[in-house]
Amino acid sequence: RKEVEQDPGPFNVPEGATVAFNCTYSNSASQSFFWYRQDCRKEPKLLMSVYSSGNEDGRFTAQLNRASQYISLLIRDSKLSDSATYLCVVIRTGNQFYFGTGTSLTVIP
Amino acid sequence: EAGVAQSPRYKIIEKRQSVAFWCNPISGHATLYWYQQILGQGPKLLIQFQNNGVVDDSQLPKDRFSAERLKGVDSTLKIQPAKLEDSAVYLCASSLDPPGGTQYFGPGTRLLVL
């Protein structure tokens, strides 16, 4: 079983729509959780951290459910510039990063 | 602040040839990672260094891949001999220790094996 699993999409949504991505992880000992963003032919960059209490950054909200080993990312009022691949990342002991396969989002005018 | 540097940016080789990639992490970052990203997939960790010691190389195909980080700064990743399935982007990243969730990636090296 993969460490991190994501729905690859693609998600094609109109501008202004709300879209949600989900991610599950297999190892209950995982310590930290993040969402990274990767633009086409570019390197991944940190988008935001994920906490059990929820974490909001403008139009982006991330949530962690440790009991279900489930992570989510919600994007409200989608912009064209949000088009990218969103990678779910789990960190285990020893600073080991595990990336999901990524979910592709295209925001359509 | 300078970011993670990688070279070359692109490389085309024939199968069974050898190739080497170079990475210079952000100054002061103790941890360095090499990832392989195949088209349509997320980055897959190949090897992780802490200073000049290997922390994790469990997913490195050691029959053909090797990596070193002499003096705990720059790192090289080598493939010898290359196979068609090695075609991918090879990403180098670095982080502080502990990373706090943030890895800083270089632009990657795009490898095509013909």
Backbone of each chain as ProteinMPNN parsed JSONL, in Angstrom:
{"seq_chain_A": "RKEVEQDPGPFNVPEGATVAFNCTYSNSASQSFFWYRQDCRKEPKLLMSVYSSGNEDGRFTAQLNRASQYISLLIRDSKLSDSATYLCVVIRTGNQFYFGTGTSLTVIP", "coords_chain_A": {"N_chain_A": [[0.848, -1.195, 0.0], [0.501, 2.255, -0.787], [2.27, 4.972, 0.764], [1.04, 7.479, 0.722], [-1.989, 8.455, -0.676], [-3.731, 9.859, -3.369], [-6.474, 11.27, -5.208], [-5.965, 11.499, -8.561], [-7.283, 13.171, -10.302], [-8.136, 14.542, -13.524], [-9.26, 17.701, -12.167], [-11.509, 19.885, -13.432], [-12.628, 23.038, -13.224], [-14.934, 25.842, -13.15], [-14.085, 29.349, -13.033], [-14.336, 30.871, -9.835], [-15.567, 28.769, -8.608], [-15.881, 26.336, -5.929], [-13.596, 23.958, -4.797], [-12.559, 20.723, -3.717], [-9.932, 18.705, -2.459], [-8.774, 15.446, -1.655], [-6.87, 13.272, 0.495], [-5.249, 10.353, 1.602], [-3.365, 8.69, 4.152], [-1.126, 6.049, 5.033], [0.379, 5.318, 7.272], [0.076, 5.385, 10.647], [1.856, 6.541, 12.349], [2.74, 8.811, 11.239], [3.836, 12.18, 11.305], [3.707, 14.932, 10.56], [1.969, 17.132, 8.299], [1.316, 18.341, 5.023], [0.437, 20.547, 2.312], [1.643, 20.834, -0.932], [2.301, 22.8, -3.833], [2.556, 22.383, -7.323], [3.481, 23.846, -10.214], [3.095, 23.59, -13.792], [5.819, 21.977, -15.208], [7.516, 22.963, -13.319], [9.204, 23.231, -10.083], [8.078, 21.643, -6.988], [6.407, 23.573, -4.444], [5.98, 24.714, -1.092], [2.68, 24.977, 0.032], [0.819, 25.062, 2.223], [0.533, 24.283, 5.746], [-0.982, 21.511, 7.534], [-3.335, 21.002, 10.008], [-4.952, 19.405, 12.821], [-6.849, 21.028, 13.909], [-7.594, 22.508, 11.841], [-6.653, 24.719, 9.2], [-6.396, 27.871, 7.826], [-5.806, 29.876, 4.992], [-6.334, 32.604, 3.511], [-8.125, 31.991, 0.659], [-7.826, 29.324, 0.91], [-8.243, 26.293, 2.67], [-7.126, 23.909, 4.935], [-7.34, 20.623, 6.295], [-6.98, 18.142, 8.826], [-7.636, 14.799, 9.658], [-6.911, 12.749, 12.019], [-7.848, 10.349, 13.053], [-9.115, 9.078, 10.935], [-7.057, 9.115, 9.185], [-6.707, 11.055, 7.148], [-6.56, 13.757, 4.883], [-7.41, 17.018, 3.821], [-7.951, 19.549, 1.299], [-9.349, 22.619, 0.663], [-10.431, 24.838, -1.77], [-11.654, 27.959, -2.209], [-13.648, 30.152, -4.284], [-12.286, 29.917, -6.857], [-9.435, 30.822, -8.799], [-7.953, 31.613, -12.008], [-5.238, 31.426, -11.745], [-4.913, 29.463, -9.887], [-4.637, 27.076, -11.115], [-2.908, 24.124, -11.242], [-0.847, 21.419, -10.001], [-1.638, 19.725, -7.068], [0.003, 18.591, -4.31], [-0.087, 16.189, -1.816], [1.557, 15.872, 1.257], [3.348, 13.94, 3.563], [5.072, 13.695, 6.592], [7.355, 11.656, 8.231], [9.08, 10.249, 11.085], [12.525, 11.154, 11.348], [12.662, 13.064, 9.456], [11.555, 12.273, 7.008], [10.085, 12.686, 3.948], [7.043, 12.048, 2.332], [5.466, 11.997, -0.688], [2.307, 12.438, -2.272], [0.725, 11.366, -5.368], [-0.284, 13.574, -6.528], [-2.839, 15.954, -7.393], [-4.447, 17.125, -10.169], [-5.455, 20.337, -11.09], [-7.462, 22.379, -13.088], [-8.505, 25.566, -13.719], [-11.155, 27.034, -15.313], [-11.882, 29.7, -17.548]], "CA_chain_A": [[0.0, 0.0, 0.0], [1.295, 3.471, -0.86], [2.265, 5.811, 1.961], [0.098, 8.582, 0.541], [-2.805, 8.255, -1.873], [-4.559, 10.986, -3.79], [-7.211, 11.181, -6.456], [-5.165, 12.297, -9.503], [-8.108, 14.059, -11.093], [-8.041, 15.985, -13.307], [-10.411, 18.496, -11.794], [-11.688, 21.066, -14.286], [-13.708, 23.792, -12.583], [-15.03, 27.221, -13.623], [-13.665, 30.407, -12.11], [-15.304, 31.168, -8.782], [-16.073, 27.539, -7.991], [-15.196, 25.765, -4.77], [-13.137, 22.603, -5.126], [-11.919, 20.057, -2.578], [-9.067, 17.56, -2.74], [-8.598, 14.569, -0.51], [-5.631, 12.511, 0.53], [-5.166, 9.455, 2.749], [-2.017, 8.197, 4.416], [-1.236, 4.689, 5.549], [1.132, 5.083, 8.494], [-0.485, 6.172, 11.744], [2.951, 7.213, 13.052], [3.093, 10.039, 10.52], [3.886, 13.255, 12.279], [3.355, 16.261, 10.048], [1.215, 17.03, 7.047], [1.406, 19.591, 4.278], [0.093, 20.586, 0.903], [2.564, 21.525, -1.815], [1.761, 23.121, -5.145], [3.539, 22.256, -8.389], [3.051, 24.352, -11.514], [3.565, 22.781, -14.919], [7.25, 22.015, -15.531], [8.223, 23.676, -12.259], [9.432, 22.428, -8.899], [7.057, 21.795, -5.946], [6.622, 24.6, -3.417], [5.073, 24.577, 0.031], [1.457, 25.774, -0.004], [0.395, 25.3, 3.594], [0.56, 23.182, 6.703], [-2.286, 20.919, 7.825], [-3.467, 20.699, 11.431], [-6.242, 18.818, 13.201], [-7.78, 22.115, 14.208], [-7.89, 23.217, 10.595], [-5.734, 25.807, 8.912], [-6.94, 28.661, 6.726], [-4.912, 30.896, 4.444], [-7.098, 33.241, 2.446], [-9.166, 31.149, 0.055], [-7.416, 27.929, 1.083], [-8.444, 25.707, 3.996], [-6.623, 22.54, 5.026], [-7.868, 19.931, 7.473], [-6.425, 16.819, 9.103], [-8.411, 13.907, 10.504], [-5.954, 11.692, 12.385], [-8.551, 9.075, 13.288], [-9.377, 8.473, 9.624], [-5.815, 9.242, 8.402], [-7.295, 11.718, 5.98], [-6.187, 15.169, 4.777], [-8.184, 17.665, 2.769], [-7.651, 20.928, 0.913], [-10.515, 23.273, 0.063], [-10.128, 26.109, -2.426], [-12.872, 28.714, -2.495], [-13.549, 31.233, -5.27], [-11.125, 29.54, -7.664], [-8.868, 31.756, -9.767], [-7.196, 30.961, -13.078], [-3.876, 31.198, -11.251], [-4.874, 28.283, -9.016], [-4.386, 25.897, -11.955], [-1.619, 23.53, -10.86], [-0.991, 20.114, -9.357], [-1.549, 19.872, -5.625], [0.637, 17.391, -3.758], [-0.239, 15.932, -0.389], [2.865, 15.462, 1.777], [3.341, 13.42, 4.927], [6.429, 13.574, 7.125], [7.517, 10.714, 9.337], [10.29, 10.47, 11.878], [13.738, 11.204, 10.536], [12.456, 14.067, 8.402], [11.277, 11.608, 5.74], [8.941, 13.249, 3.257], [6.353, 11.169, 1.394], [4.586, 12.784, -1.555], [1.282, 11.765, -3.056], [0.907, 11.481, -6.816], [-0.726, 14.889, -6.962], [-4.163, 16.14, -7.987], [-4.366, 18.182, -11.17], [-6.578, 21.283, -11.128], [-7.505, 23.409, -14.13], [-9.602, 26.508, -13.546], [-11.547, 27.446, -16.666], [-12.513, 31.038, -17.551]], "C_chain_A": [[0.881, 1.242, 0.0], [1.193, 4.246, 0.443], [1.172, 6.875, 1.89], [-0.672, 8.352, -0.751], [-3.692, 9.468, -2.119], [-5.324, 10.635, -5.032], [-6.472, 12.061, -7.462], [-5.958, 13.319, -10.303], [-8.084, 13.638, -12.557], [-9.37, 16.6, -12.878], [-10.421, 19.726, -12.708], [-12.886, 21.84, -13.743], [-13.751, 25.193, -13.158], [-14.497, 28.188, -12.57], [-14.757, 30.66, -11.086], [-15.837, 29.943, -8.076], [-15.281, 27.19, -6.738], [-14.832, 24.328, -5.11], [-12.411, 22.031, -3.915], [-11.114, 18.861, -3.047], [-8.892, 16.749, -1.466], [-7.336, 13.741, -0.652], [-5.705, 11.586, 1.741], [-3.735, 8.985, 2.921], [-2.115, 6.896, 5.191], [-0.592, 4.482, 6.913], [0.659, 5.993, 9.613], [0.591, 6.908, 12.542], [3.386, 8.492, 12.355], [2.915, 11.24, 11.437], [3.351, 14.594, 11.782], [2.779, 16.122, 8.647], [1.177, 18.391, 6.354], [0.779, 19.42, 2.906], [1.165, 21.396, 0.183], [1.848, 21.775, -3.137], [2.888, 22.982, -6.161], [2.935, 22.758, -9.703], [3.7, 23.52, -12.613], [5.049, 23.033, -15.198], [8.056, 22.854, -14.523], [8.431, 22.746, -11.067], [8.301, 22.62, -7.886], [7.434, 22.897, -4.956], [5.584, 24.431, -2.33], [3.889, 25.521, -0.118], [1.026, 26.099, 1.427], [0.514, 24.054, 4.437], [-0.866, 22.694, 6.962], [-2.326, 20.522, 9.29], [-4.85, 20.111, 11.699], [-7.294, 19.892, 13.452], [-8.189, 22.873, 12.954], [-6.961, 24.402, 10.431], [-6.231, 26.557, 7.685], [-5.937, 29.719, 6.299], [-5.622, 31.519, 3.256], [-8.204, 32.325, 1.94], [-8.913, 29.649, 0.267], [-7.634, 27.478, 2.529], [-7.962, 24.264, 3.966], [-7.088, 21.925, 6.332], [-7.224, 18.552, 7.586], [-7.383, 16.054, 10.001], [-7.523, 12.72, 10.824], [-6.636, 10.337, 12.543], [-8.782, 8.334, 11.972], [-8.146, 8.496, 8.719], [-6.128, 9.872, 7.054], [-6.944, 13.203, 6.034], [-6.996, 15.779, 3.647], [-7.662, 19.076, 2.503], [-8.869, 21.476, 0.208], [-10.065, 24.598, -0.531], [-11.452, 26.781, -2.763], [-12.593, 29.776, -3.548], [-12.324, 31.028, -6.171], [-10.732, 30.614, -8.667], [-8.122, 30.97, -10.853], [-5.801, 30.583, -12.594], [-3.767, 30.014, -10.291], [-4.603, 27.001, -9.805], [-2.975, 25.378, -11.686], [-1.895, 22.1, -10.411], [-0.755, 20.299, -7.869], [-1.095, 18.532, -5.023], [0.419, 17.315, -2.25], [1.086, 15.371, 0.126], [2.749, 15.062, 3.238], [4.788, 13.273, 5.384], [6.423, 12.588, 8.293], [8.806, 11.016, 10.08], [11.524, 10.407, 10.979], [13.623, 12.164, 9.376], [12.227, 13.433, 7.044], [9.978, 12.131, 5.154], [8.357, 12.211, 2.303], [5.33, 12.006, 0.626], [3.514, 11.893, -2.169], [1.544, 11.977, -4.534], [0.471, 12.837, -7.35], [-2.115, 14.858, -7.578], [-4.089, 17.337, -8.92], [-5.627, 19.032, -11.176], [-6.407, 22.24, -12.298], [-8.723, 24.265, -13.871], [-9.89, 27.14, -14.901], [-12.235, 28.809, -16.626], [-14.014, 30.954, -17.787]], "O_chain_A": [[1.892, 1.287, 0.701], [0.179, 4.193, 1.139], [0.473, 7.135, 2.87], [-0.08, 8.085, -1.796], [-4.309, 10.017, -1.205], [-4.887, 9.803, -5.827], [-6.359, 13.267, -7.239], [-5.385, 14.224, -10.909], [-8.016, 12.437, -12.818], [-10.446, 16.087, -13.186], [-9.463, 20.499, -12.745], [-14.019, 21.361, -13.795], [-12.727, 25.701, -13.613], [-14.464, 27.88, -11.378], [-15.944, 30.665, -11.411], [-16.497, 30.064, -7.044], [-14.172, 27.678, -6.52], [-15.649, 23.576, -5.641], [-11.737, 22.754, -3.181], [-11.547, 18.101, -3.913], [-8.867, 17.286, -0.359], [-6.811, 13.537, -1.746], [-6.178, 11.998, 2.8], [-2.981, 8.894, 1.952], [-3.08, 6.67, 5.922], [-0.975, 3.566, 7.641], [0.814, 7.212, 9.547], [0.275, 7.802, 13.327], [4.293, 9.181, 12.822], [1.978, 11.308, 12.232], [2.635, 15.296, 12.496], [3.046, 15.164, 7.921], [1.03, 19.435, 6.99], [0.613, 18.306, 2.409], [1.545, 22.484, 0.616], [0.918, 21.058, -3.507], [4.019, 23.399, -5.914], [1.995, 22.164, -10.232], [4.706, 22.843, -12.399], [5.469, 24.172, -15.399], [9.125, 23.376, -14.839], [7.913, 21.63, -11.034], [7.628, 23.651, -7.912], [8.609, 23.124, -4.67], [4.444, 24.053, -2.601], [4.063, 26.714, -0.363], [0.886, 27.266, 1.793], [0.586, 22.934, 3.932], [-1.835, 23.384, 6.646], [-1.455, 19.793, 9.765], [-5.785, 20.291, 10.919], [-8.485, 19.675, 13.228], [-9.03, 23.77, 13.005], [-6.536, 25.013, 11.412], [-6.461, 25.961, 6.633], [-5.303, 30.37, 7.129], [-5.526, 31.024, 2.133], [-9.1, 31.935, 2.689], [-9.711, 28.815, -0.159], [-7.268, 28.172, 3.478], [-8.339, 23.492, 3.085], [-7.216, 22.611, 7.346], [-6.958, 17.886, 6.585], [-7.883, 16.593, 10.987], [-7.389, 11.798, 10.021], [-6.061, 9.303, 12.203], [-8.657, 7.111, 11.909], [-8.181, 7.961, 7.611], [-5.858, 9.314, 5.99], [-7.02, 13.83, 7.091], [-7.239, 15.129, 2.631], [-7.028, 19.701, 3.353], [-9.37, 20.87, -0.739], [-9.395, 25.387, 0.135], [-12.266, 26.237, -3.51], [-11.464, 30.244, -3.694], [-11.437, 31.88, -6.228], [-11.585, 31.235, -9.301], [-7.718, 29.825, -10.647], [-5.253, 29.552, -12.984], [-2.665, 29.608, -9.924], [-4.365, 25.95, -9.209], [-1.986, 26.087, -11.874], [-3.035, 21.635, -10.439], [0.207, 20.948, -7.458], [-1.732, 17.496, -5.212], [0.706, 18.26, -1.515], [1.672, 14.49, -0.503], [2.13, 15.759, 4.041], [5.632, 12.779, 4.635], [5.603, 12.677, 9.207], [9.532, 11.945, 9.727], [11.545, 9.69, 9.978], [14.396, 12.091, 8.421], [12.652, 13.983, 6.027], [8.915, 12.036, 5.768], [9.093, 11.569, 1.553], [4.45, 12.635, 1.213], [3.773, 10.748, -2.537], [2.479, 12.685, -4.91], [0.806, 13.21, -8.474], [-2.516, 13.875, -8.2], [-3.711, 18.433, -8.506], [-6.737, 18.507, -11.258], [-5.346, 22.836, -12.478], [-9.844, 23.761, -13.809], [-9.006, 27.702, -15.549], [-13.081, 29.049, -15.764], [-14.692, 31.981, -17.82]]}, "seq_chain_B": "EAGVAQSPRYKIIEKRQSVAFWCNPISGHATLYWYQQILGQGPKLLIQFQNNGVVDDSQLPKDRFSAERLKGVDSTLKIQPAKLEDSAVYLCASSLDPPGGTQYFGPGTRLLVL", "coords_chain_B": {"N_chain_B": [[18.477, 35.512, -0.972], [20.208, 32.732, -2.228], [18.81, 30.066, -4.13], [18.232, 26.474, -4.35], [20.552, 24.973, -6.407], [20.843, 23.302, -9.503], [22.378, 21.187, -11.92], [22.988, 19.394, -15.015], [20.31, 21.237, -16.658], [18.882, 19.919, -18.566], [19.125, 16.704, -20.124], [19.996, 14.401, -22.554], [20.399, 11.072, -23.271], [21.648, 7.901, -24.471], [20.361, 4.594, -23.917], [22.081, 2.549, -21.588], [24.204, 4.25, -21.365], [26.101, 6.465, -19.188], [25.294, 8.897, -16.663], [25.452, 11.972, -14.846], [24.3, 14.014, -12.188], [24.248, 17.213, -10.638], [24.018, 18.955, -7.516], [23.587, 21.846, -5.581], [22.886, 22.775, -2.445], [20.815, 25.041, -0.446], [22.638, 27.369, 1.447], [23.732, 26.309, 4.599], [21.752, 24.446, 4.983], [21.204, 21.367, 6.365], [20.093, 18.995, 5.545], [19.666, 17.054, 2.652], [17.961, 16.07, -0.259], [17.311, 13.72, -2.851], [15.084, 13.3, -5.479], [13.071, 11.37, -7.697], [10.972, 12.153, -10.322], [8.558, 10.927, -12.204], [6.701, 11.48, -15.179], [3.457, 12.623, -14.516], [3.341, 11.619, -11.995], [3.923, 11.833, -8.406], [6.794, 13.237, -6.64], [9.356, 10.873, -5.957], [11.203, 9.706, -3.323], [14.646, 9.188, -3.555], [17.118, 9.234, -2.202], [18.275, 10.381, 0.963], [20.227, 12.698, 2.629], [21.882, 13.587, 5.652], [23.803, 16.123, 6.559], [26.848, 14.771, 5.632], [26.121, 12.17, 5.773], [24.18, 9.221, 5.007], [20.724, 9.047, 5.391], [18.427, 7.784, 4.485], [18.146, 5.483, 1.987], [16.521, 3.647, 0.892], [14.894, 3.404, -1.347], [16.51, 3.676, -3.486], [17.756, 2.497, -6.484], [20.224, 0.513, -6.222], [21.82, -0.968, -7.846], [22.322, 0.468, -10.058], [22.187, 3.158, -9.554], [23.878, 5.772, -7.815], [24.917, 7.905, -5.15], [26.47, 10.747, -3.677], [27.615, 12.885, -1.059], [29.885, 14.759, -0.506], [31.746, 16.342, 2.024], [29.473, 17.354, 3.071], [28.017, 19.294, 1.668], [27.668, 20.079, -1.447], [26.127, 17.762, -3.774], [26.182, 14.761, -5.752], [24.42, 12.785, -8.097], [24.41, 9.719, -9.673], [23.826, 7.721, -12.565], [24.302, 4.571, -13.8], [24.453, 1.716, -15.642], [22.212, 3.67, -17.717], [18.662, 3.177, -18.077], [15.722, 2.897, -20.16], [13.46, 3.413, -18.602], [14.38, 5.191, -16.755], [13.957, 7.706, -17.544], [12.956, 10.825, -16.569], [12.245, 13.551, -14.29], [14.754, 14.744, -12.24], [14.881, 15.76, -9.086], [16.368, 17.895, -6.754], [16.391, 18.674, -3.344], [16.535, 20.727, -0.399], [16.695, 21.19, 3.162], [16.256, 22.749, 6.373], [17.204, 21.471, 9.599], [15.296, 20.574, 12.265], [13.011, 20.198, 9.428], [10.561, 21.484, 9.479], [8.516, 21.162, 7.726], [9.121, 22.414, 5.365], [10.609, 21.996, 2.365], [13.03, 23.012, 0.08], [13.102, 23.179, -3.282], [15.2, 22.505, -6.087], [15.396, 23.487, -9.609], [15.358, 21.16, -11.045], [16.513, 18.356, -13.062], [15.921, 17.392, -16.276], [15.749, 14.307, -17.623], [16.161, 12.366, -20.466], [16.084, 9.213, -21.73], [17.097, 7.443, -24.454]], "CA_chain_B": [[19.12, 34.224, -0.65], [20.245, 31.857, -3.388], [18.047, 28.847, -3.961], [18.92, 25.228, -4.659], [21.03, 24.963, -7.786], [21.032, 21.99, -10.11], [22.826, 21.163, -13.312], [22.438, 20.277, -16.034], [18.854, 21.344, -16.635], [18.363, 18.911, -19.49], [20.119, 15.75, -20.567], [19.505, 13.312, -23.399], [21.431, 10.051, -23.436], [21.156, 6.619, -24.959], [20.371, 3.578, -22.86], [23.366, 1.948, -21.233], [25.205, 5.277, -21.085], [26.142, 6.97, -17.814], [24.95, 10.319, -16.528], [25.609, 12.47, -13.481], [23.616, 15.262, -11.89], [24.886, 17.925, -9.537], [23.118, 19.785, -6.724], [24.163, 22.695, -4.537], [21.735, 23.165, -1.629], [20.845, 26.354, 0.185], [23.688, 27.431, 2.455], [23.287, 26.056, 5.964], [20.774, 23.361, 5.058], [21.899, 20.126, 6.685], [19.463, 17.834, 4.913], [19.575, 17.125, 1.186], [17.159, 14.976, -0.795], [17.187, 13.512, -4.29], [13.819, 12.693, -5.85], [12.775, 11.075, -9.103], [9.57, 12.418, -10.622], [8.135, 10.462, -13.526], [5.574, 12.278, -15.668], [2.146, 12.234, -14.011], [3.459, 11.066, -10.652], [4.558, 12.693, -7.422], [8.221, 12.951, -6.425], [9.681, 9.671, -5.204], [12.502, 9.882, -2.686], [15.702, 8.224, -3.878], [18.109, 9.21, -1.126], [18.265, 11.521, 1.866], [21.463, 12.901, 3.379], [21.964, 14.563, 6.737], [25.224, 16.473, 6.395], [27.376, 13.887, 4.592], [25.7, 10.806, 6.043], [22.932, 8.783, 4.392], [19.644, 8.769, 6.331], [17.5, 6.833, 3.871], [18.352, 5.184, 0.563], [15.798, 2.4, 0.694], [14.266, 3.338, -2.669], [17.531, 3.925, -4.506], [18.161, 1.252, -7.183], [21.664, 0.58, -5.978], [22.59, -1.648, -8.886], [22.661, 1.407, -11.137], [22.2, 4.525, -9.041], [24.729, 6.053, -6.662], [24.917, 9.323, -4.795], [27.391, 11.105, -2.605], [27.568, 14.271, -0.6], [31.172, 14.978, 0.129], [31.893, 17.557, 2.817], [28.176, 17.788, 3.584], [27.45, 20.446, 0.954], [27.203, 19.652, -2.771], [25.86, 16.335, -3.949], [26.034, 14.263, -7.11], [23.643, 11.559, -8.304], [24.881, 9.101, -10.906], [23.125, 6.549, -13.08], [25.236, 3.844, -14.653], [24.044, 2.292, -16.92], [20.837, 4.163, -17.739], [17.622, 2.417, -18.763], [14.655, 3.742, -20.707], [12.536, 3.801, -17.54], [14.981, 6.23, -15.919], [13.533, 9.01, -18.061], [12.205, 11.481, -15.501], [12.879, 14.752, -13.749], [15.462, 14.461, -10.991], [14.774, 16.955, -8.258], [17.146, 17.981, -5.53], [15.781, 19.579, -2.37], [17.26, 20.826, 0.864], [15.898, 21.726, 4.253], [16.882, 22.876, 7.679], [16.956, 20.312, 10.447], [14.234, 19.889, 11.521], [12.591, 20.97, 8.255], [9.351, 22.256, 9.698], [7.604, 21.004, 6.604], [9.525, 23.12, 4.163], [11.739, 21.618, 1.539], [13.247, 23.943, -1.017], [13.488, 22.378, -4.426], [15.866, 23.082, -7.243], [14.568, 23.452, -10.823], [15.33, 19.802, -11.572], [17.192, 17.971, -14.307], [15.046, 16.546, -17.096], [16.539, 13.274, -18.287], [15.502, 11.532, -21.468], [16.921, 8.083, -22.136], [16.599, 6.927, -25.744]], "C_chain_B": [[19.074, 33.336, -1.884], [19.473, 30.591, -3.081], [18.898, 27.626, -4.22], [19.299, 25.24, -6.142], [21.212, 23.533, -8.267], [21.571, 22.157, -11.513], [23.123, 19.724, -13.714], [20.919, 20.382, -15.9], [18.209, 20.284, -17.516], [19.502, 17.984, -19.913], [19.434, 14.669, -21.386], [20.655, 12.338, -23.6], [20.798, 8.806, -24.032], [21.235, 5.61, -23.817], [21.756, 2.937, -22.783], [24.479, 2.972, -21.053], [25.129, 5.675, -19.61], [25.808, 8.449, -17.8], [25.114, 10.715, -15.059], [24.922, 13.817, -13.342], [24.265, 15.884, -10.666], [23.865, 18.817, -8.828], [23.911, 20.564, -5.691], [23.008, 23.22, -3.69], [21.873, 24.596, -1.108], [21.869, 26.307, 1.325], [23.11, 27.213, 3.86], [22.263, 24.952, 6.103], [21.491, 22.033, 5.244], [21.366, 18.936, 5.895], [19.301, 18.061, 3.415], [18.871, 15.871, 0.679], [17.307, 14.928, -2.314], [15.873, 12.77, -4.542], [13.833, 12.377, -7.34], [11.289, 11.336, -9.322], [9.291, 12.015, -12.063], [6.873, 11.217, -13.907], [4.249, 11.735, -15.134], [2.171, 11.655, -12.611], [4.06, 12.1, -9.709], [6.029, 12.358, -7.282], [8.413, 11.705, -5.562], [11.089, 9.831, -4.639], [13.468, 8.778, -3.099], [16.681, 8.092, -2.723], [18.015, 10.504, -0.34], [19.573, 11.544, 2.646], [21.218, 13.858, 4.546], [23.454, 14.862, 6.863], [25.817, 15.531, 5.344], [27.034, 12.422, 4.837], [24.365, 10.481, 5.409], [21.913, 8.436, 5.475], [18.729, 7.684, 5.782], [17.841, 6.67, 2.407], [17.612, 3.919, 0.179], [15.167, 2.277, -0.696], [15.255, 3.653, -3.789], [17.903, 2.601, -5.173], [19.688, 1.145, -7.21], [22.502, -0.164, -7.015], [23.015, -0.673, -9.977], [22.779, 2.854, -10.672], [23.184, 4.629, -7.87], [24.687, 7.548, -6.392], [25.923, 9.55, -3.684], [27.238, 12.58, -2.266], [28.834, 14.512, 0.211], [31.157, 16.316, 0.859], [30.545, 18.132, 3.26], [27.572, 18.986, 2.892], [26.869, 19.973, -0.377], [26.971, 18.153, -2.815], [25.814, 15.986, -5.425], [25.238, 12.969, -7.09], [24.071, 10.992, -9.651], [24.003, 7.907, -11.267], [24.071, 5.862, -14.062], [24.942, 2.349, -14.586], [22.568, 2.711, -16.893], [19.927, 3.209, -18.513], [16.539, 3.382, -19.237], [13.742, 4.263, -19.597], [13.118, 4.823, -16.569], [14.618, 7.626, -16.415], [12.586, 9.658, -17.064], [12.85, 12.83, -15.218], [13.513, 14.366, -12.418], [15.556, 15.765, -10.211], [15.67, 16.827, -7.04], [16.438, 18.979, -4.617], [16.655, 19.639, -1.134], [16.343, 21.42, 1.918], [16.772, 21.922, 5.481], [16.6, 21.605, 8.471], [16.544, 20.79, 11.823], [13.661, 20.792, 10.428], [11.356, 21.821, 8.477], [8.4, 22.198, 8.525], [8.089, 21.61, 5.316], [10.768, 22.504, 3.554], [11.824, 22.631, 0.424], [13.823, 23.14, -2.17], [14.299, 23.192, -5.429], [14.976, 22.942, -8.465], [14.494, 22.072, -11.456], [16.176, 19.619, -12.817], [16.262, 17.029, -15.047], [15.918, 15.588, -17.892], [15.666, 12.502, -19.259], [16.496, 10.463, -21.899], [16.314, 7.469, -23.388], [17.074, 5.499, -26.01]], "O_chain_B": [[18.027, 33.199, -2.517], [19.468, 30.098, -1.953], [20.123, 27.713, -4.301], [18.462, 25.488, -7.01], [21.677, 22.667, -7.526], [21.268, 23.13, -12.204], [23.473, 18.908, -12.861], [20.32, 19.669, -15.095], [17.109, 19.813, -17.228], [20.656, 18.392, -20.043], [18.427, 14.097, -20.97], [21.741, 12.718, -24.038], [19.575, 8.675, -24.089], [22.04, 5.738, -22.894], [22.476, 2.813, -23.773], [25.581, 2.616, -20.634], [24.216, 5.275, -18.887], [26.009, 9.16, -18.784], [24.936, 9.898, -14.156], [24.954, 14.648, -14.249], [24.762, 15.188, -9.78], [22.962, 19.364, -9.461], [24.788, 20.023, -5.016], [22.221, 24.035, -4.172], [22.892, 25.259, -1.3], [21.948, 25.328, 2.067], [22.132, 27.851, 4.251], [21.933, 24.554, 7.22], [22.284, 21.618, 4.398], [22.099, 17.988, 5.612], [18.858, 19.122, 2.975], [19.148, 14.759, 1.128], [17.414, 15.961, -2.973], [15.584, 11.754, -3.91], [14.514, 13.032, -8.129], [10.446, 10.805, -8.598], [9.727, 12.671, -13.009], [6.065, 11.555, -13.042], [3.95, 10.549, -15.276], [1.134, 11.242, -12.092], [4.627, 13.104, -10.141], [6.473, 11.31, -7.751], [7.717, 11.512, -4.565], [12.045, 10.061, -5.379], [13.153, 7.592, -3.007], [17.032, 6.985, -2.313], [17.72, 11.569, -0.883], [19.974, 10.546, 3.243], [20.446, 14.81, 4.436], [24.255, 13.998, 7.218], [25.303, 15.505, 4.225], [27.588, 11.535, 4.189], [23.506, 11.354, 5.282], [22.193, 7.635, 6.366], [18.307, 6.784, 6.508], [17.823, 7.648, 1.659], [18.014, 3.205, -0.739], [14.93, 1.166, -1.17], [14.846, 3.874, -4.929], [18.327, 1.671, -4.487], [20.341, 1.64, -8.128], [23.723, -0.018, -7.065], [23.95, -0.945, -10.731], [23.408, 3.676, -11.339], [23.308, 3.715, -7.054], [24.451, 8.351, -7.295], [26.19, 8.67, -2.867], [26.794, 13.392, -3.078], [28.834, 14.471, 1.441], [30.613, 17.3, 0.358], [30.477, 19.255, 3.761], [26.698, 19.643, 3.457], [25.724, 19.523, -0.437], [27.524, 17.386, -2.026], [25.449, 16.818, -6.255], [25.369, 12.16, -6.172], [24.09, 11.706, -10.653], [23.508, 7.188, -10.399], [24.568, 6.47, -15.011], [25.167, 1.751, -13.534], [21.777, 2.16, -16.127], [20.346, 2.538, -19.456], [16.451, 4.521, -18.779], [13.3, 5.412, -19.638], [12.425, 5.273, -15.656], [14.943, 8.62, -15.765], [11.534, 9.102, -16.75], [13.859, 13.198, -15.82], [12.874, 13.736, -11.575], [16.213, 16.723, -10.619], [15.719, 15.785, -6.387], [15.945, 20.008, -5.077], [17.421, 18.716, -0.855], [15.345, 22.068, 1.603], [17.855, 21.353, 5.609], [15.824, 20.759, 8.028], [17.374, 21.376, 12.519], [13.807, 22.012, 10.493], [11.125, 22.782, 7.742], [7.569, 23.089, 8.349], [7.515, 21.343, 4.261], [11.84, 22.496, 4.16], [10.804, 23.06, -0.117], [14.876, 22.512, -2.057], [14.103, 24.397, -5.589], [13.905, 22.34, -8.378], [13.649, 21.836, -12.319], [16.509, 20.571, -13.522], [15.86, 15.994, -14.516], [16.721, 16.004, -18.727], [14.576, 12.045, -18.915], [17.595, 10.761, -22.366], [15.164, 7.031, -23.384], [16.745, 4.922, -27.047]]}, "name": "protein", "num_of_chains": 2, "seq": "RKEVEQDPGPFNVPEGATVAFNCTYSNSASQSFFWYRQDCRKEPKLLMSVYSSGNEDGRFTAQLNRASQYISLLIRDSKLSDSATYLCVVIRTGNQFYFGTGTSLTVIPEAGVAQSPRYKIIEKRQSVAFWCNPISGHATLYWYQQILGQGPKLLIQFQNNGVVDDSQLPKDRFSAERLKGVDSTLKIQPAKLEDSAVYLCASSLDPPGGTQYFGPGTRLLVL"}
